[in-house]
Amino acid sequence: MRLMGALGRLASARPGLPRTRRGQRRLVQALMVASVVALSPAAWLHTTADARVRTTADAPARDVAVVFGAGLWQGRPSPYLAHRLDAAAELYRAGKVRVVLVTGDNSRVEYDEPDAMRAYLTGRGVPDGRIVSDYAGFDTWDSCVRAKKIFGVDRAVLVSQGFHIRRAIALCRSAGIDAYGVGVDAVHDVTWYYGGTREVFAAGKALLDTVFEPDPHFLGPRETGVTEALTADLTAEGAAG
């Protein structure tokens, strides 16, 4: 009733709003429906993925970690991407994963997320032979589908920010990967809050992706990089390094 009264007062000041009680009631109903539509996908993500979110300390052992791109600054990983890569390196050093699949955007010659991610990881002790690059991970769904269909990943630990990791888990599971996720968070700055807000709307697209399962922007032929990395001789790698 208070909301209806407030709408009535607002309608007096704003000619475009409904003035009748019936019109105001319909407006309230429309706002409620819009809120449910906007929030339901986010609730679905939490229901689907909450139980599979882990830290680097309690993440399950998996052959592969998948790190999603998060932008470059002057050719180097952005702070957000660096935090993801630090977590992946920690998982590798702890023996939780054996291979790191870095997936990101290389749609332009001058912009190469996977190679920048590879350089960062090797600088933190991950052998180059244990890193596999996916150059066509243009969005989360594409990265998940390609990890499964192109690189043959069946089980993985996903690494991303906390506001994104649930969507990544839900999409990779829909793509056929038994996925757990490590959510890493830096300082809650403006970018973090923007990312969290963006996820409310991205959840809707994620739900549609799981229902309709669209083809990635680029699929391409099967690649053996993950299989080869898993069977690589680490002793030989160490000697080569």
Beta strands, then each sheet from edge to edge (+ up, - down):
strand 1: 53-54
strand 2: 64-68
strand 3: 72-73
strand 4: 76-77
strand 5: 99-103
strand 6: 131-134
strand 7: 155-161
strand 8: 178-184
sheet 1: 1+ 8+ 7+ 2+ 5+ 6+
sheet 2: 3+ 4-
end
